[in-house]
Amino acid sequence: MQLKNTVVLVTGANRGIGAEFVAQLKKRGAAKIYAASRNPGAVDVDGVVPIELDITDPSQIRAVADAAGDVQVLINNAGISTGTSLISGDVADIRREMDTNFFGPLLMTQAFAPILKANGGGAILNVVSALSWFTVPGGGAYSASKAAAWHLTDSARLELSEQGTHIVGVHMGLVDTDMAAGVPAPKILPAVLASAGLDAIESGLDEVLADDWARFVKSGLTLGPSERYQQLFSALSGS
């Protein structure tokens, strides 16, 4: 699927990775870009259609689906990280991560699947994470939500294949955005991640491992838990 002349909706489009998706879609000649965010006034890009959307609000999702019936590509990018432990953390914060990182993309997929079908099949891209495949102490809520998003990606691929909808899952380590600003570790640029995701839509690739860390983490999934986490934590500590 070529992105030139297509209609695309990007969630979390006002900054970071989402803003880069918008910029690169313009360069690739998308006919219309819906830039969805909780604060549409923060989107100031010529030729882009800002649209208000809190993906944790089902009524807003329905309203956006009604207003954007011409969408051919959905990019589920919006997400949060609260740094909450599954064991000792506040359940309200855990639910907030699940609502944003899993239930939001789930409801968007349910709302837009029939629209994509009516418009020829199209594609859905989910920004997931290498943390869908492992966790760290104190960060279990984020990992759990991204693991659920990974399974949503696989489920959508299986269930929407008959209608011709291409599903892409993008996995990565740290990206140089506000979310990872306080983490002193190597990061990829949002432009690199967005480009890899859009390339996957155009080439028919199902899964993107956008950096060395994502490739390293996935390569260890066949190991037993003890050996796998020993390998991961050794890499994280640099030993």
VENFENQUI-V656613 format. One record per residue. PHI is phi in degrees with one decimal (999 if undefined). PSI is psi in whole degrees, -180 to 180 (none if undefined). Layout:
phi: [PHI;PHI]
psi: [PSI;PSI]
//
This chain:
phi: [999;-88.4;-83.3;-61.5;71.5;-93.8;-109.1;-127.1;-116.3;-117.1;-89.4;60.5;-88.3;-84.5;-160.8;55.5;-62.5;-61.1;-62.4;-71.3;-58.1;-60.5;-61.2;-74.8;-64.3;-61.0;-63.2;-87.2;85.5;-58.4;-72.8;-149.4;-125.8;-86.1;-100.5;-93.8;-162.1;-67.0;-124.7;-62.6;-65.8;-80.8;-96.2;-129.7;-128.6;-58.1;79.9;-107.1;-100.0;-69.4;-143.6;-77.0;-158.7;-104.8;-70.7;-90.7;-111.1;-56.8;-67.2;-69.1;-62.3;-62.0;-65.0;-67.1;-61.8;-66.3;-83.5;-122.7;-74.0;-98.4;-64.7;-113.5;-135.4;-113.1;-112.8;-85.6;-109.2;-57.8;-166.4;-136.9;-138.8;-102.1;64.8;-103.4;-77.1;-72.2;-88.7;-112.5;-80.3;-69.4;-61.1;-63.0;-69.7;-62.0;-62.6;-63.9;-66.4;-64.0;-62.2;-82.8;-89.0;-118.9;-65.6;-60.4;-59.8;-62.1;-65.4;-63.9;-64.0;-62.4;-71.0;-97.9;-55.8;-66.8;-67.3;-61.9;-60.4;-65.3;-99.6;105.9;116.4;64.6;-151.4;-127.1;-114.4;-108.1;-82.2;-102.8;174.8;-64.0;-73.0;-72.2;-110.2;-159.1;-140.1;-131.9;-55.6;87.1;-121.0;-65.2;-64.1;-63.8;-61.0;-63.2;-67.2;-77.2;-63.2;-64.5;-65.3;-63.1;-69.1;-59.7;-60.4;-65.4;-63.1;-62.5;-62.1;-70.1;-80.4;-103.9;-62.9;-65.7;-90.9;80.8;-91.1;-85.0;-112.8;-119.0;-109.3;-110.6;-117.7;-158.2;-86.3;-84.0;-117.5;-76.1;-130.7;-59.1;-60.7;-106.1;-59.8;-90.1;-102.8;-82.6;-152.9;-59.9;-136.7;-93.2;-77.6;-54.1;-62.5;-66.1;-65.3;-61.5;-62.4;-63.7;-66.0;-68.3;-59.8;-64.9;-59.9;-75.7;-97.8;88.5;-72.5;-88.1;-137.8;-114.0;-105.1;-79.9;-150.3;-62.6;-65.0;-61.3;-66.6;-64.5;-62.6;-65.9;-64.6;-96.8;-67.7;-81.7;-78.0;-68.5;-54.4;-63.3;-66.1;-64.4;-73.2;-62.0;-64.7;-65.0;-71.5;-64.6;-67.4;-66.3;-85.2;80.3;-93.3]
psi: [122;139;-15;131;14;166;124;141;128;125;154;42;0;-13;174;-133;-41;-44;-35;-37;-45;-47;-43;-31;-38;-45;-31;1;27;140;-37;138;116;116;99;134;165;-23;82;-22;-17;-8;112;74;125;135;5;145;102;141;135;130;120;111;-4;2;102;-34;-37;-37;-44;-41;-41;-41;-39;-36;-20;54;-2;5;136;-22;129;126;107;92;-30;138;164;163;120;-7;41;135;141;-27;-45;0;164;126;-31;-39;-38;-45;-37;-40;-44;-41;-39;-46;-20;-60;-33;-57;-34;-50;-36;-42;-44;-40;-37;-12;-48;-30;-45;-40;-46;-26;18;1;-64;-153;154;129;125;123;108;-122;153;-21;0;-15;-5;174;172;154;130;-6;24;-31;-44;-47;-41;-42;-36;-31;-41;-39;-35;-45;-33;-43;-47;-43;-44;-38;-43;-44;-24;4;-36;-27;3;22;122;128;127;131;129;122;141;167;-126;141;144;75;178;-35;-34;14;-33;6;115;80;163;141;148;158;146;-35;-38;-44;-48;-42;-43;-40;-45;-36;-38;-40;-44;-25;-13;12;140;-31;136;125;98;-13;176;-36;-44;-41;-39;-47;-45;-33;-20;6;-18;-10;157;160;-47;-48;-39;-46;-30;-43;-44;-47;-29;-41;-40;-34;-10;14;none]
//
